[in-house]
């Protein structure tokens, strides 16, 4: 592991860095639709057109707060706005009975020949309702509709313990791993939400 320096918002009182093992996965051909059962609750999967950075920040924290999702919270507004406005970027939010229950993003790379499932998560209060398989099936189908040569995703040991198994069950295969330090949120990020 390379020597990583703490981010600017970190202070010693926030606690030490945590080591995380990242697994990178890929899918080289479109799978047959799994048709994971949809939620029984009234639901809608909606693409957010022109997502406002403030909404994305809230959604990212809402879904990822228990899994130390901090990287994008550390991005400044300019960097985040550019990411959200990139050509082909797609943010999809699953709503259950009108409330956001999870989301994913599809990010094109290499001229669209690779689609990355950049983020994927279920909100804490909705975990355990079998939404993960349904949402992942939707993400995979929407990703492959874009015509890439492959799809990628990554997960780490700080994510939900079933994340890696779920990705593999749906056809993603690991191709690389690496260790990384994750620094706890400093006071400026902790009070943001």
WOMO-V984473 format. One record per backbone hydrogen bond with DSSP energy under -1.0 kcal/mol. NH is the residue of the N-H (numbers start at 0). CO is the residue of the C=O. E is the energy in kcal/mol with one decimal. If there is no record, write none. Layout:
# WOMO-V984473
NH_CO_E ; NH_CO_E
This chain:
# WOMO-V984473
9_6_-1.4 ; 13_10_-2.2 ; 14_11_-1.5 ; 17_181_-2.7 ; 19_179_-3.3 ; 21_177_-3.3 ; 22_154_-3.3 ; 23_175_-3.0 ; 24_152_-3.2 ; 25_172_-2.3 ; 26_150_-2.4 ; 43_94_-2.0 ; 45_92_-2.6 ; 47_90_-3.3 ; 55_51_-2.4 ; 56_52_-2.9 ; 57_53_-2.0 ; 58_54_-2.7 ; 59_55_-3.1 ; 60_56_-2.1 ; 61_57_-3.0 ; 62_58_-2.4 ; 63_59_-2.2 ; 64_60_-1.8 ; 66_63_-1.6 ; 68_63_-2.0 ; 69_67_-1.2 ; 73_69_-1.3 ; 79_75_-2.4 ; 80_76_-2.8 ; 81_77_-2.1 ; 82_78_-2.0 ; 83_79_-2.5 ; 84_80_-1.6 ; 85_82_-1.0 ; 88_85_-2.1 ; 89_105_-2.2 ; 91_103_-2.9 ; 92_45_-2.9 ; 93_101_-2.6 ; 94_43_-3.2 ; 95_98_-2.9 ; 96_41_-3.4 ; 98_95_-2.3 ; 100_93_-3.6 ; 101_93_-1.1 ; 102_120_-2.3 ; 103_91_-2.2 ; 104_118_-2.0 ; 105_89_-2.7 ; 106_115_-2.6 ; 108_113_-2.9 ; 112_109_-1.3 ; 113_108_-1.8 ; 114_149_-1.9 ; 115_106_-2.9 ; 116_151_-3.3 ; 117_115_-1.8 ; 120_102_-2.4 ; 122_100_-2.7 ; 125_122_-2.4 ; 126_123_-1.1 ; 128_125_-1.3 ; 134_130_-3.0 ; 135_131_-2.8 ; 136_132_-2.3 ; 137_133_-2.0 ; 138_134_-2.4 ; 139_135_-2.7 ; 140_136_-2.3 ; 141_137_-2.6 ; 142_138_-2.5 ; 143_139_-2.5 ; 144_140_-1.5 ; 145_142_-1.1 ; 146_143_-1.9 ; 148_112_-2.7 ; 149_112_-1.5 ; 150_26_-2.3 ; 151_114_-2.2 ; 152_24_-1.9 ; 154_22_-2.0 ; 156_20_-1.1 ; 158_155_-1.8 ; 162_159_-2.1 ; 165_161_-2.5 ; 166_162_-2.5 ; 167_163_-2.1 ; 168_164_-2.6 ; 169_165_-1.6 ; 170_167_-1.6 ; 171_166_-2.4 ; 172_25_-2.9 ; 174_23_-2.9 ; 175_23_-1.2 ; 177_21_-1.8 ; 179_19_-2.5 ; 181_17_-2.6 ; 189_185_-2.3 ; 190_186_-1.7
